[in-house]
Amino acid sequence: MQALVEKELGEWAVRHRRHLHQYPELSGQELQTCRYIKGQLEELGIPLLAYEEPSVVGFVQGTDGSKTIALRADIDALPVMEEGNKPYRSKVPGISHACGHDGHTAVLLAVAKWLAEHRLEVKPNVLLIFQSSEERDPSGAVALLNQGVLDRVDAIFGIHLWQPLQKGKIGVCHGSMMAACDEFTVTIEGKGGHGAMPQETIDPIYIASQIIGGIQSVVSRSINPLQPAVVTVGRIEGGSTFNIIPNEAVMLGTARSLTEETRQRIYSHLQRMVEGISASYGAAGRMEYSWGPPALVNDRAKSRYAEKVIRERFGQSVYADDLEPTMAAEDFAYYLQRCPGAFIFVGMGGESSAYPHHHPRFDIDEEVIPQAIELFIELVQRYD
């Protein structure tokens, strides 16, 4: 692409990104965002396929058409009150694009615009997936897959404007890249009573503390040290005042892993630990486990293809050779279970994007938007 075209597309995308940023919507509620995307695609003359809203899927017919590539952007926001004084700050109290999905949507809209204006330069068919509900279950990716969105797709690619990666760098992992993300709720049923007479009670708060201590051994003693894993208790509830031992305590946590074997191992050990420790104190412990997105595992052939495109188009120094997997999660993983593809990080870490994803002051560096647009276009144009 010529610099002028890149500049024009970038400016066009930034305008749309700023509009979307001001009107964020939570997962499954992106109806206004859905209408906005549909309006833009219709204006570009891109046919819309019949998939359930609020996701939107557009289709561009290639000159050859023997193969189809899917490009995906997520469109939902987070229940985070935005902080800061940016002119395009969220106008919706308590909701903001604190992860960058507004940027992803704007990038894919810009790609759609380029494809509409350069149809004769594109050989494969291109499926444009604007996906709802990446940030929560039920996953928008699963909903689209159940409707057959990838049934005739040969490869799928996604990007994330990534704050932890230095601005100017683009990277992809060959194999596991992001973690499986599961949630658990542990309930300990004890026997309440007076805080001054603990011998007459079965203290669920104390038992919860023992389980939390035991959980640390799941990673340190039950998992292969060469396999990354995280088990975190993020919330504990129990009791009402200082001198009453309650009947019940509840803990909420998350488990992260990069392989299915480790994932299943964590689950089994947690279940035994909750039940066993609770029973040893005379309490009843139960765990409710919610299976979230699996580990995101790139297809090695497609990730090598992405690496080749990055190195050849942007330069050897741009490619992040040392990119490591992250324990963050992404429901793009579901697509990769059905179709070969790759997920790619476009770095934007620096002064303009200094706060981490999901922080109230998070913002994307809009200067990387043209790079992300060009990456998607190059992946399509070079595909054979």
SEMI-123562 format. One record per residue: x, y, z of N, C-alpha, C in turn. Coordinates in steps of 0.02 Angstrom, whole numbers, padded with zeros to 5 digits, always signed. Layout:
N
XYZXYZXYZ;...
This chain:
384
+00042-00060+00000+00000+00000+00000+00044+00062+00000;+00024+00112-00036+00059+00175-00036+00046+00213+00029;+00095+00255+00047+00090+00291+00110+00027+00334+00112;+00008+00364+00057-00050+00408+00055-00114+00368+00071;-00119+00309+00040-00178+00267+00053-00178+00246+00126;-00120+00227+00152-00114+00207+00222-00136+00264+00268;-00114+00324+00254-00131+00382+00295-00206+00395+00292;-00234+00392+00233-00306+00405+00226-00347+00352+00263;-00328+00289+00254-00363+00236+00289-00356+00242+00365;-00296+00259+00386-00284+00267+00458-00327+00322+00488;-00330+00379+00454-00370+00434+00479-00444+00416+00480;-00465+00381+00428-00535+00359+00424-00551+00312+00482;-00505+00265+00495-00515+00217+00550-00517+00251+00617;-00473+00300+00628-00470+00335+00692-00536+00371+00705;-00565+00402+00654-00630+00436+00664-00682+00387+00688;-00684+00328+00656-00734+00279+00677-00718+00250+00745;-00654+00241+00759-00634+00216+00825-00657+00263+00880;-00648+00327+00869-00667+00376+00921-00743+00379+00931;-00780+00370+00877-00853+00366+00884-00872+00305+00926;-00845+00247+00908-00860+00186+00944-00839+00190+01017;-00783+00224+01029-00758+00230+01098-00807+00269+01142;-00842+00316+01113-00888+00357+01152-00953+00322+01168;-00968+00269+01131-01032+00235+01140-01021+00159+01150;-00987+00140+01204-00972+00070+01216-01033+00031+01241;-01033-00033+01227-01088-00076+01249-01059-00142+01276;-01092-00168+01327-01068-00230+01358-01083-00291+01314;-01050-00345+01331-01056-00408+01294-01129-00429+01288;-01149-00446+01227-01217-00468+01213-01267-00412+01206;-01245-00349+01219-01290-00292+01215-01269-00243+01161;-01226-00263+01115-01195-00216+01068-01241-00201+01008;-01304-00185+01021-01352-00175+00967-01339-00111+00928;-01320-00057+00964-01305+00005+00930-01240-00002+00890;-01191-00036+00919-01129-00049+00883-01142-00092+00821;-01185-00141+00828-01204-00184+00773-01234-00143+00716;-01281-00099+00731-01312-00057+00680-01261-00012+00646;-01214+00014+00685-01162+00058+00658-01119+00020+00608;-01097-00040+00627-01055-00080+00582-01093-00098+00519;-01155-00120+00527-01195-00138+00469-01203-00079+00422;-01215-00020+00450-01222+00040+00409-01159+00054+00368;-01101+00046+00399-01038+00058+00363-01028+00007+00308;-01041-00057+00321-01031-00109+00271-01080-00100+00213;-01142-00083+00229-01191-00072+00176-01171-00013+00132;-01145+00039+00163-01123+00097+00125-01065+00080+00079;-01024+00032+00099-00968+00010+00058-00989-00042+00006;-01051-00063+00008-01075-00112-00041-01054-00183-00025;-01040-00197+00038-01019-00264+00058-01079-00303+00084;-01095-00361+00054-01152-00400+00075-01146-00424+00147;-01202-00425+00182-01205-00449+00251-01235-00519+00250;-01204-00564+00287-01229-00633+00291-01275-00639+00351;-01317-00690+00348-01371-00698+00398-01346-00734+00460;-01317-00696+00507-01297-00722+00571-01330-00680+00626;-01339-00712+00683-01377-00680+00737-01342-00618+00763;-01379-00564+00771-01353-00504+00803-01343-00517+00878;-01297-00479+00909-01266-00419+00884-01201-00429+00845;-01180-00492+00833-01123-00502+00788-01143-00483+00717;-01093-00464+00678-01103-00445+00608-01051-00481+00566;-01073-00509+00509-01027-00544+00464-01037-00518+00394;-00984-00492+00364-00986-00469+00295-00946-00516+00250;-00958-00512+00185-00925-00558+00138-00903-00519+00077;-00839-00529+00059-00811-00498-00002-00790-00554-00048;-00818-00556-00108-00802-00608-00157-00734-00593-00189;-00689-00643-00189-00624-00635-00220-00626-00648-00294;-00573-00627-00329-00570-00637-00401-00560-00711-00419;-00529-00749-00374-00521-00820-00385-00576-00858-00348;-00581-00846-00283-00637-00873-00244-00631-00946-00226;-00575-00978-00241-00568-01048-00223-00552-01058-00150;-00528-01005-00118-00513-01007-00046-00546-00948-00011;-00558-00958+00054-00590-00905+00094-00550-00893+00157;-00534-00830+00170-00500-00810+00231-00549-00772+00275;-00549-00786+00339-00589-00748+00387-00544-00702+00427;-00567-00640+00437-00534-00592+00480-00583-00574+00535;-00560-00572+00597-00606-00562+00653-00586-00502+00696;-00637-00464+00717-00630-00411+00767-00683-00421+00820;-00666-00406+00883-00716-00409+00937-00743-00339+00948;-00806-00333+00970-00839-00268+00971-00865-00247+01040;-00858-00288+01091-00888-00272+01156-00841-00232+01201;-00871-00200+01251-00835-00159+01299-00838-00191+01368;-00813-00155+01418-00807-00182+01486-00845-00139+01536;-00866-00168+01592-00899-00129+01645-00847-00091+01687;-00812-00044+01655-00759-00005+01686-00774+00069+01677;-00775+00106+01732-00785+00178+01728-00720+00210+01702;-00724+00242+01644-00664+00271+01614-00640+00333+01652;-00575+00338+01659-00544+00397+01690-00501+00433+01639;-00489+00497+01651-00449+00536+01605-00491+00588+01569;-00457+00632+01532-00491+00688+01501-00488+00688+01425;-00481+00631+01395-00478+00627+01322-00543+00654+01292;-00541+00687+01235-00601+00717+01205-00653+00665+01182;-00631+00603+01172-00677+00551+01149-00694+00503+01206;-00693+00527+01267-00707+00485+01325-00778+00455+01320;-00785+00397+01350-00849+00362+01349-00905+00406+01376;-00961+00406+01341-01020+00443+01362-01070+00398+01400;-01050+00336+01411-01094+00288+01446-01065+00275+01516;-01099+00297+01568-01072+00289+01636-01059+00216+01653;-00999+00203+01679-00983+00136+01703-00963+00087+01649;-00960+00108+01586-00941+00063+01531-00890+00098+01488;-00838+00061+01468-00788+00090+01424-00753+00036+01384;-00722+00058+01329-00680+00013+01289-00611+00012+01321;-00605-00024+01377-00543-00026+01415-00498-00083+01393;-00512-00113+01335-00469-00167+01312-00445-00156+01240;-00477-00111+01203-00454-00096+01136-00498-00124+01081;-00556-00151+01098-00599-00181+01047-00626-00129+00998;-00633-00066+01021-00652-00013+00975-00600-00005+00920;-00536-00013+00939-00482-00009+00890-00485-00068+00842;-00497-00128+00867-00502-00187+00824-00559-00179+00773;-00616-00154+00797-00673-00144+00753-00658-00093+00699;-00627-00038+00718-00609+00014+00670-00559-00011+00619;-00511-00051+00641-00462-00080+00595-00497-00124+00543;-00542-00167+00565-00575-00212+00518-00623-00174+00472;-00654-00121+00497-00695-00079+00453-00651-00047+00398;-00592-00026+00417-00547+00004+00368-00524-00047+00316;-00512-00109+00339-00495-00162+00292-00553-00175+00245;-00614-00174+00272-00673-00182+00229-00677-00128+00176;-00661-00067+00196-00661-00011+00149-00609-00022+00094;-00550-00044+00113-00498-00056+00063-00518-00112+00016;-00546-00166+00043-00568-00222+00001-00622-00201-00048;-00669-00160-00024-00723-00136-00068-00696-00094-00126;-00642-00058-00113-00614-00014-00164-00560-00047-00207;-00539-00108-00188-00486-00142-00225-00505-00215-00237;-00567-00226-00255-00592-00295-00263-00552-00335-00314;-00529-00303-00367-00493-00338-00420-00423-00358-00399;-00400-00334-00341-00333-00351-00318-00333-00406-00265;-00391-00435-00253-00397-00484-00199-00421-00551-00228;-00380-00602-00223-00398-00668-00251-00445-00708-00206;-00430-00716-00141-00474-00758-00099-00537-00720-00078;-00588-00759-00062-00646-00729-00030-00625-00707+00041;-00657-00655+00066-00640-00631+00133-00704-00626+00174;-00704-00659+00232-00759-00657+00279-00739-00607+00334;-00780-00557+00345-00766-00504+00394-00810-00517+00455;-00780-00540+00509-00817-00560+00569-00809-00506+00623;-00865-00473+00639-00867-00425+00694-00905-00460+00751;-00868-00485+00799-00895-00531+00848-00916-00499+00914;-00975-00515+00935-01000-00495+01001-00969-00538+01056;-00972-00513+01117-00962-00553+01178-00895-00591+01181;-00840-00555+01173-00775-00587+01185-00759-00587+01259;-00784-00537+01295-00764-00527+01365-00802-00570+01415;-00850-00610+01393-00887-00649+01442-00915-00712+01410;-00937-00758+01453-00974-00817+01430-01049-00801+01436;-01091-00827+01391-01072-00869+01334-01035-00830+01280;-00985-00862+01252-00941-00830+01204-00975-00816+01138;-00962-00757+01111-00988-00740+01044-00957-00782+00990;-00895-00804+01001-00862-00848+00953-00898-00915+00948;-00916-00943+01005-00952-01007+01006-01019-01000+00971;-01054-00944+00984-01119-00933+00952-01113-00933+00876;-01062-00899+00850-01052-00897+00778-01031-00965+00750;-00988-01000+00786-00967-01066+00763-01027-01114+00760;-01071-01109+00809-01131-01151+00809-01177-01136+00750;-01170-01077+00723-01209-01058+00663-01171-01074+00598;-01111-01103+00605-01075-01125+00546-01032-01072+00513;-01009-01021+00551-00975-00965+00519-00910-00986+00485;-00877-01039+00508-00813-01060+00478-00819-01123+00436;-00879-01142+00419-00889-01206+00384-00852-01208+00317;-00846-01152+00283-00813-01150+00218-00752-01104+00218;-00720-01099+00275-00662-01054+00282-00598-01095+00284;-00547-01072+00248-00483-01107+00245-00433-01083+00298;-00439-01021+00319-00394-00994+00369-00426-00934+00403;-00409-00923+00466-00436-00866+00503-00379-00831+00539;-00382-00764+00538-00331-00723+00571-00365-00671+00615;-00334-00657+00671-00358-00604+00716-00298-00565+00742;-00311-00503+00763-00258-00462+00793-00282-00436+00861;-00233-00417+00901-00248-00381+00963-00198-00324+00968;-00222-00263+00972-00179-00207+00987-00156-00216+01059;-00091-00229+01069-00068-00259+01132-00021-00212+01169;-00045-00188+01227-00007-00140+01267+00057-00170+01297;+00059-00233+01317+00121-00259+01346+00179-00265+01296;+00164-00262+01231+00215-00267+01179+00235-00197+01156;+00299-00186+01150+00326-00120+01131+00297-00095+01065;+00280-00032+01064+00255+00000+01003+00306-00009+00947;+00280-00026+00888+00324-00037+00830+00340-00110+00819;+00323-00152+00866+00336-00224+00860+00271-00261+00843;+00277-00315+00806+00221-00359+00791+00246-00430+00804;+00205-00470+00839+00229-00537+00856+00175-00589+00855;+00196-00651+00848+00151-00708+00849+00188-00767+00879;+00154-00809+00917+00183-00870+00945+00166-00929+00900;+00213-00974+00893+00202-01034+00853+00181-01090+00900;+00115-01098+00907+00088-01145+00956+00048-01106+01008;+00054-01127+01071+00016-01095+01126+00035-01022+01133;-00016-00978+01136-00003-00906+01140-00040-00873+01198;-00101-00897+01213-00140-00869+01267-00172-00926+01306;-00190-00912+01368-00209-00965+01415-00283-00983+01411;-00296-01045+01431-00365-01064+01447-00384-01026+01510;-00447-01005+01514-00469-00964+01570-00532-00993+01600;-00525-01023+01659-00582-01054+01693-00596-01017+01758;-00657-01022+01782-00677-00991+01845-00703-01044+01893;-00691-01034+01957-00718-01081+02005-00748-01043+02065;-00799-01074+02094-00829-01049+02155-00828-01105+02206;-00798-01092+02263-00793-01142+02316-00838-01120+02374;-00880-01165+02396-00925-01151+02453-00908-01200+02509;-00894-01172+02568-00879-01214+02627-00937-01205+02676;-00970-01260+02690-01026-01260+02738-01001-01287+02805;-00999-01242+02853-00975-01262+02920-01032-01260+02971;-01014-01236+03030-01063-01230+03084-01048-01167+03122;-01092-01119+03117-01080-01054+03147-01088-01053+03222;-01069-00996+03251-01076-00988+03323-01041-00926+03348;-01032-00921+03413-01002-00863+03444-00927-00863+03432;-00899-00804+03416-00828-00799+03404-00786-00813+03466;-00817-00809+03525-00781-00823+03586-00780-00897+03604;-00819-00937+03567-00823-01009+03581-00812-01049+03517;-00753-01043+03487-00741-01076+03423-00744-01152+03427;-00733-01179+03487-00734-01252+03494-00803-01281+03481;-00854-01239+03484-00922-01262+03472-00942-01254+03398;-00896-01231+03357-00912-01217+03288-00868-01258+03240;-00885-01254+03177-00840-01277+03123-00830-01215+03078;-00774-01184+03086-00762-01117+03059-00747-01119+02984;-00793-01099+02942-00782-01102+02869-00730-01052+02845;-00722-00996+02882-00672-00947+02861-00602-00975+02872;-00590-01006+02928-00525-01037+02940-00512-01092+02888;-00563-01132+02875-00555-01186+02825-00539-01157+02757;-00572-01101+02741-00558-01068+02677-00485-01047+02672;-00458-01022+02728-00388-01002+02728-00341-01061+02717;-00360-01119+02744-00320-01179+02732-00323-01202+02659;-00382-01194+02629-00389-01213+02559-00348-01165+02515;-00349-01101+02532-00310-01052+02494-00236-01070+02498;-00213-01088+02556-00144-01109+02563-00129-01171+02523;-00177-01218+02524-00168-01280+02486-00167-01269+02412;-00206-01220+02389-00210-01205+02318-00141-01187+02290;-00101-01155+02331-00034-01136+02306+00008-01197+02288;-00007-01253+02319+00031-01314+02304+00008-01347+02239;-00051-01327+02214-00074-01356+02151-00024-01341+02096;-00002-01278+02093+00046-01258+02041+00117-01280+02060;+00136-01272+02124+00206-01285+02143+00222-01359+02150;+00171-01401+02162+00186-01471+02175+00146-01521+02132;+00096-01498+02097+00055-01545+02058+00061-01537+01983;+00091-01481+01961+00097-01466+01890+00170-01468+01869;+00182-01495+01811+00249-01495+01783+00277-01424+01783;+00334-01412+01814+00361-01344+01818+00377-01313+01751;+00380-01355+01699+00393-01329+01631+00329-01308+01596;+00271-01319+01629+00206-01301+01601+00177-01242+01640;+00170-01184+01609+00143-01125+01645+00072-01138+01670;+00059-01115+01731-00008-01120+01760-00016-01067+01814;-00077-01044+01822-00094-00995+01874-00160-01015+01906;-00162-01015+01972-00226-01023+02008-00229-00966+02059;-00280-00924+02052-00286-00865+02094-00355-00862+02126;-00357-00850+02191-00420-00834+02225-00426-00758+02228;-00476-00732+02197-00483-00659+02193-00536-00630+02239;-00576-00673+02269-00629-00647+02313-00647-00700+02365;-00658-00678+02426-00681-00722+02480-00734-00685+02520;-00789-00721+02534-00845-00691+02570-00864-00737+02628;-00880-00707+02684-00903-00746+02741-00909-00703+02803;-00963-00713+02839-00972-00677+02902-01005-00610+02894;-01026-00583+02951-01062-00519+02951-01035-00469+03001;-00998-00494+03051-00970-00448+03101-00911-00481+03136;-00880-00445+03184-00816-00467+03212-00820-00527+03259;-00878-00539+03290-00880-00589+03342-00928-00647+03327;-00942-00658+03264-00986-00713+03244-00951-00756+03193;-00945-00820+03206-00920-00867+03156-00978-00888+03112;-00973-00878+03047-01031-00891+03004-01039-00966+02988;-01095-00981+02959-01108-01050+02937-01071-01066+02872;-01057-01014+02832-01034-01027+02764-00982-00975+02743;-00936-00997+02702-00888-00952+02669-00885-00971+02595;-00875-00920+02553-00874-00931+02481-00811-00898+02452;-00778-00933+02408-00719-00907+02373-00729-00910+02298;-00704-00859+02263-00707-00858+02190-00636-00851+02163;-00621-00887+02110-00554-00884+02083-00551-00902+02010;-00490-00901+01984-00478-00917+01913-00419-00964+01907;-00422-01007+01857-00367-01052+01841-00347-01041+01769;-00282-01035+01756-00256-01022+01689-00204-01075+01671;-00204-01096+01609-00155-01146+01586-00147-01141+01511;-00092-01169+01486-00078-01165+01413-00087-01231+01377;-00102-01285+01415-00115-01349+01383-00177-01380+01414;-00211-01422+01375-00271-01454+01401-00254-01504+01456;-00197-01536+01452-00176-01583+01504-00168-01547+01571;-00135-01490+01571-00126-01451+01632-00194-01426+01658;-00236-01406+01612-00302-01381+01631-00342-01434+01669;-00343-01494+01643-00380-01548+01676-00348-01568+01742;-00283-01564+01745-00247-01581+01806-00264-01531+01862;-00266-01467+01845-00284-01416+01894-00353-01429+01921;-00400-01442+01877-00469-01455+01897-00473-01513+01946;-00441-01569+01930-00444-01628+01973-00415-01615+02041;-00358-01581+02043-00325-01568+02107-00365-01518+02149;-00394-01468+02118-00435-01421+02156-00496-01455+02187;-00528-01497+02147-00587-01532+02173-00571-01575+02233;-00517-01614+02228-00497-01657+02283-00477-01616+02345;-00443-01561+02333-00419-01520+02388-00477-01488+02425;-00525-01460+02389-00582-01428+02421-00622-01478+02463;-00636-01535+02434-00675-01585+02470-00636-01615+02528;-00571-01629+02517-00531-01662+02568-00516-01618+02627;-00494-01556+02615-00478-01511+02670-00540-01495+02711;-00596-01483+02676-00658-01468+02711-00679-01526+02755;-00676-01586+02727-00697-01645+02765-00653-01657+02825;-00589-01641+02819-00543-01653+02875-00560-01610+02936;-00597-01555+02925-00618-01512+02980-00692-01522+02998;-00723-01570+02966-00793-01584+02980-00842-01541+02941;-00818-01506+02890-00861-01464+02849-00875-01498+02782;-00921-01469+02746-00936-01492+02678-00912-01439+02628;-00867-01459+02584-00842-01412+02533-00862-01435+02464;-00885-01389+02424-00902-01406+02355-00875-01353+02307;-00860-01374+02248-00832-01328+02198-00875-01329+02136;-00894-01270+02113-00927-01262+02049-00876-01234+02000;-00866-01269+01945-00813-01251+01898-00843-01231+01832;-00824-01172+01808-00849-01146+01745-00793-01147+01693;-00801-01188+01642-00750-01195+01590-00756-01137+01541;-00704-01097+01539-00703-01040+01493-00668-01057+01428;-00642-01006+01393-00608-01019+01330-00548-01064+01341;-00535-01109+01293-00476-01152+01298-00413-01112+01283;-00356-01144+01289-00293-01111+01271-00294-01093+01197;-00268-01034+01182-00264-01012+01112-00200-01040+01083;-00208-01086+01036-00151-01120+01005-00150-01106+00931;-00102-01068+00909-00097-01051+00838-00077-01112+00797;-00106-01117+00738-00083-01167+00689-00013-01147+00666;+00034-01192+00670+00104-01173+00657+00115-01152+00584;+00082-01184+00538+00091-01163+00468+00065-01092+00457;+00008-01076+00488-00021-01009+00479+00018-00957+00518;+00043-00975+00577+00083-00927+00615+00150-00913+00580;+00179-00965+00548+00240-00954+00509+00226-00910+00449;+00168-00919+00419+00148-00875+00364+00142-00803+00388;+00111-00793+00446+00104-00726+00474+00173-00696+00488;+00218-00736+00516+00286-00711+00529+00320-00690+00464;+00313-00730+00412+00343-00714+00347+00317-00648+00320;+00250-00638+00325+00220-00576+00301+00247-00516+00341;+00250-00524+00406+00274-00469+00450+00346-00451+00432;+00389-00501+00427+00460-00488+00413+00469-00455+00345;+00433-00481+00295+00443-00456+00227+00412-00388+00216;+00354-00376+00247+00319-00313+00234+00342-00257+00280;+00355-00273+00343+00370-00220+00392+00444-00217+00411;+00482-00270+00395+00553-00270+00411+00570-00319+00467;+00632-00344+00464+00654-00393+00514+00651-00366+00585;+00667-00302+00592+00670-00273+00660+00601-00265+00692;+00549-00265+00651+00481-00258+00677+00456-00322+00710;+00477-00378+00683+00452-00442+00709+00480-00455+00779;+00436-00471+00826+00455-00483+00896+00477-00556+00904;+00542-00567+00897+00570-00635+00902+00560-00665+00970;+00559-00624+01022+00558-00650+01091+00489-00649+01122;+00437-00645+01081+00369-00644+01109+00354-00709+01146;+00330-00703+01207+00313-00761+01248+00238-00766+01257;+00212-00826+01270+00141-00833+01283+00120-00792+01344;+00057-00774+01347+00030-00737+01404-00024-00778+01437;-00034-00767+01502-00087-00803+01538-00154-00768+01533;-00157-00714+01494-00222-00685+01477-00258-00732+01429;-00324-00723+01422-00364-00769+01382-00400-00733+01325;-00421-00771+01276-00454-00744+01216-00498-00797+01186;-00561-00779+01171-00605-00831+01143-00593-00843+01068;-00544-00808+01038-00521-00826+00971-00497-00898+00971;-00480-00923+01030-00457-00993+01037-00508-01042+01010;-00573-01027+01017-00624-01072+00992-00620-01078+00915;-00607-01023+00881-00601-01026+00808-00543-01072+00788;-00488-01067+00825-00428-01106+00808-00437-01180+00821;-00487-01199+00860-00503-01269+00869-00539-01298+00808;-00569-01255+00768-00608-01277+00711-00573-01264+00644;-00527-01216+00643-00499-01193+00579-00427-01172+00589;-00381-01189+00544-00312-01165+00552-00309-01090+00546;-00266-01060+00588-00261-00987+00586-00209-00963+00636;-00208-00898+00646-00159-00869+00692-00187-00804+00722;-00168-00793+00784-00184-00732+00820-00119-00693+00828;-00122-00627+00816-00061-00587+00811-00066-00527+00856;-00012-00511+00891-00008-00452+00933+00025-00395+00895;-00009-00337+00894+00019-00276+00866+00037-00231+00925;+00101-00221+00937+00124-00186+00996+00107-00112+00995;+00090-00086+01054+00076-00014+01060+00098+00013+01127;+00138-00026+01164+00161-00004+01230+00208+00056+01224;+00195+00107+01264+00235+00167+01262+00199+00224+01297;+00220+00285+01285+00192+00342+01320+00118+00352+01307;+00096+00341+01245+00025+00352+01228-00020+00295+01251;+00010+00238+01266-00029+00181+01291+00010+00151+01350;+00008+00188+01405+00049+00171+01463+00013+00128+01514;-00053+00126+01512-00092+00088+01561-00112+00020+01533;-00114-00031+01575-00130-00098+01550-00203-00106+01530;-00215-00157+01491-00284-00174+01471-00327-00183+01533;-00389-00158+01529-00440-00161+01582-00430-00109+01637;-00380-00067+01631-00369-00012+01679-00416+00046+01661;-00442+00083+01710-00487+00139+01694-00456+00193+01650;-00389+00198+01649-00356+00247+01607-00325+00216+01544;-00342+00155+01530-00316+00123+01470-00337+00161+01407;-00292+00165+01360-00308+00193+01295-00261+00162+01244;-00284+00156+01182-00240+00130+01130-00199+00187+01100;-00143+00170+01071-00103+00218+01033-00128+00216+00962;-00162+00268+00942-00194+00268+00876-00144+00268+00818;-00081+00283+00833-00030+00282+00780-00016+00212+00754;-00035+00160+00791-00022+00092+00767-00080+00065+00725;-00135+00102+00721-00193+00078+00683-00176+00066+00609;-00141+00112+00574-00124+00098+00504-00083+00035+00496;-00038+00021+00543+00002-00040+00539-00042-00102+00544;-00091-00100+00589-00136-00157+00597-00179-00167+00534;-00202-00112+00505-00241-00116+00443-00200-00149+00388;-00139-00125+00380-00095-00150+00328-00079-00224+00338;-00071-00244+00401-00057-00314+00416-00113-00358+00391;-00175-00341+00407-00232-00381+00384-00234-00384+00308;-00224-00327+00275-00227-00325+00202-00172-00368+00171;-00113-00364+00199-00057-00404+00174-00070-00478+00183;-00100-00498+00240-00116-00569+00251-00164-00594+00199;-00211-00552+00178-00259-00572+00127-00227-00573+00058;-00191-00521+00040-00163-00515-00027-00111-00569-00043;-00073-00589+00006-00019-00637-00006-00042-00710+00001;-00103-00720+00022-00126-00788+00035-00138-00826-00030;-00114-00887-00033-00127-00929-00092-00137-01002-00072;
